[in-house]
Amino acid sequence: MGEEILGLLIGAYLDYHANISHDPAAQQFFEQQAKLLEARLEAAEEQLRQFQVQSGITSLDDQKTALVDRLNQLQLQLDKNSSDLAFNAQEQASVFSNCSIALRSGWPRRRGRFRTPLSRS
């Protein structure tokens, strides 16, 4: 697209220049300059394409949106993990408390194994 615009601009300038000056050497000079600039533009566009392929970035806006979405997902996961951790810590404290109470109360040990209050034998 940029190449087409540059080509049109250069063509218009050459036509304008040809109308005000009929110097063939000047026209040849500008045609050479146009070809040189066109080659530089093509090289720059190729470098951009190679960079996009290597980095995986084709659209900065799309990349930004994807990164913001990923950040939001990670924040939600962190919040869930923090909540789960707090719940598990509370559960662990409850289990330790219950074990401590059971051991202090002399929870009976029969037939080589611990019996729970719910087990019947």
Secondary structure, DSSP 8 states (H G I E B T S, - for coil): -HHHHHHHHHHHHHHHHHHH---HHHHHHHHHHHHHHHHHHHHHHHHHHHHHHHH--S-HHHHHHHHHHHHHHHHHHHHHHHHHHHHHHHHHHHHHHHHHHHHHTT--EETTEE--TT---
